[in-house]
Amino acid sequence: MTTVFSGSSRSFWKHAAWTMLASSLALLPGLSWSGGGGPGRSGALTLGAENVNDSPLKASNYRQLMRFVPRSDLQIDRVYFGFKLKGARCWDTGDEYGAGDGGTMLVRLVDINASTGLPAAEIASETVNGCTRHNQAKAEVRNETPVLAWAALRASLKAGKMYGLIISNVHPDPARNFFSFNAPIGDATLAGPHGRNELDKDATDALLSLDPREHVAWSEDSGKTWRYGKANGQYPSYMNDHDQAHPATRLPQYGFRLTNGSNVPAQPYYAYSLDCTNCTVAYGNLRVTRSLTEAGGFTAGTAGIGTLTVKNLSTGQESSCTPYQGYGFNQCSLARAVPVQPGQIYSITATGSVELMKMDYSMRLLFPQVGHESADFPGYQPSPRAGTNREDVPSLWAGPLSPLVASDAPPPAWSRQIEAESFTAQQGVQTESCSEGGLDVGRIDTGDWMAYAKVAFPTSGTYRVEYRVASTGGGTLSLDLNAGTLVLGSLAVPATGGAQTWRTVSHTVTINAGTYDVGVYASKGGWNLNWLRFTKL
């Protein structure tokens, strides 16, 4: 596998951000997942991404790859995906997401090589004019302007198997006749496995109830090499349209039509353009017993989430907490656990601002049950605000697991936390009092490092490495073994809001069993470290 990170981009949608929510696992029973979710969320699947980015396919060598994993065996004759033609003559004139006659869309359904994650044998394909398909899709959604289209691909799909759609423009003059592939995006530092070529179905930090192996990739050399993460696509993506402090990566959105004629919303998405203040979301049709111990939400601006309250609407038990107030996914531990039994309904309320995710109208027409309390996505507003619908769901969640995904995963086999100040060697750093108690390592400048001797790893395989960091302006760290002889990986340190405002970030690395000197190196300084923790996955 060759992964190339390069290229330039721009973000499109000026006035409305876009997002996507999880699909129903009750509708598509299949895999048992270990969940996902980031550090501090104890396996919760976060519910929210922001913005959409379009990749115009206006050169013959451009390719977009969307990889997905069905959750049950399916007999299909269509695959839906994000598609836009504004600028083509069948929508309006100009040169935006499309141009000319909309180009000639070639969509190939392929197997994915399980060892590389890259396209393998073709299963089915369709070639169709962009405007032709746009007009067909428009007729299916009551003559509204669609932002979803489909490829007519008859196939038998197996649960748990990776598949891919490769989308290209084979028009003789693609520079003047093109369409766009359209995908929601998430903050690159929060996207987890979907920002890389992840092949582990149990990888942590998965977003939106996606299988961790699902993602979107981009090629500008006819599929010889692929770009992932924030380098994905012809134009770079940023949260809040142009927030360059928060680069983003694309996430897949898709759906199917079964051969019996019914539509299956494998990954419906939501659009939003406003904050929701004092909003409540409710989750019904719970399938497993839960003890909810934390809550969280997503905000794309500086407004605070306020106080979060989780309430079992069937028993009246409730508890509250107040998370960190600021940009990103923010969570807090409830003052006491709120137990919920199968069949009960619970709600989450935010007194401050969270993102209100409005179901795209054409998507709602294609998948009409999405967003109802007992249907495809059982998250809804019990009392919708004026101007919104019951399907418009604030980005709120409660842990330790998501509202939808049950986990059969055993607890971690091995975990070790190392206090940052316990280094056995260092260069350039100092210890200081920590607002979370004890000491942290501060004044970390570019080129500084800390080493921790004789750390024993019991088995070979994948480890999640978490770092408790604080930073005013952000930076980058690198993890290595034995004085840099083996570099395991690097990770962006986000701006957390202050030198003593702490946040946990993580990545996954592969380590062979053995005892090593572990090093943390500041590729770009300007951050503090309280601890790091290794967990065998």
Disulfide bonds with the S-S distance in Angstrom:
Cys90-Cys131 2.15
Cys276-Cys279 1.38
Cys321-Cys332 1.98
